Amino acid sequence: MDGLLQVALDFVWASAGLALVAFSLGLILGELKIVNVAQGDLMMVGAYCMYSMRALPFALALLITAVFGLLLGLVLERGILRWVYDKGFIATLLATWGIGIVLEQVAAVLFTVSQKGIDSPLAGQITVGALSYPTYRLAVICGIVLLLGALLLLVYRTSLGLRLRASIDNVEMAAVMGISPQRTFAMVFAVATALAVLAGALIAPTLAITPTLGLSFLAPAFFAVLIAKPGSLAGPVVGAVAVELTFTLLQARLNVTLAESILFGLLALFIALKPQGISWTWKTAGRKT
């Protein structure tokens, strides 16, 4: 029983972090119609921000990191991506790929490639029977669940969310109705960047921090987005849980490497058999700013 509880808690922990990244990817893919392959590197930025401010109170460092993520997203969107929206899929893909490489190289120059780490702000453990589980992980799980719940309520229960969903469904019609595409794109990318940076900041105390930290999250997060209904902002969260559940079940029987190989093979097969809604040919008219 304790073993099953351990597996269940590890599954929830991994699902929470992946869901936050997948939600941020879903925002960008749904609104801007671009594939942001730098999203994992933005997680790495968040982890290094926390490492840089490890002398500050954790909550203050987390707040500063989230604000920095918003500003970084605005700079990247206004300074780079706005110029390639109308250039097609390959141009936006290469632009985000280049952003990711630059972020990795900057991190390597500033911090070297050696592993870094920070102490957990909550050092205790919660004991259930014979099982002890880190308090910090449980606190982060609760925090991410509350954050995603608040974001989904914002998206589906407010006028701001209605304008966002209208822009995702048809940006040209939304523009006719008075919703500025330029402001919406900048806002969405900034928020999505902040969420990715925040995800990296939250998991920083639980793993080794390196310039390639976020790459292991990128492929599962993309699959979580792709197996969901296109344009759905709740879909990537459900997709993240499905991806992590599949991996947990495989890992219970197989080693990590083989489990990951089979996982990605199954996900690729699923997308091949259920390709409806997965399209890289969105209209880009109206995105030039």
Secondary structure, DSSP 8 states (H G I E B T S, - for coil): -HHHHHHHHHHHHHHHHHHHHHHHHHHHHHHT----TTHHHHHHHHHHHHHHTTTS-HHHHHHHHHHHHHHHHHHHHHHTGGGTGGG-HHHHHHHHHHHHHHHHHHHHHHH-SS-B----S---EEEETTEEEEHHHHHHHHHHHHHHHHHHHHHHHSHHHHHHHHHHH-HHHHHHTT--HHHHHHHHHHHHHHHHHHHHHHHGGGS-B-TTTTHHHHHHHHHHHHTS-TT-SSHHHHHHHHHHHHHHHHHTTS-HHHHHHHHHHHHHHHHHH--TT--S----TT---
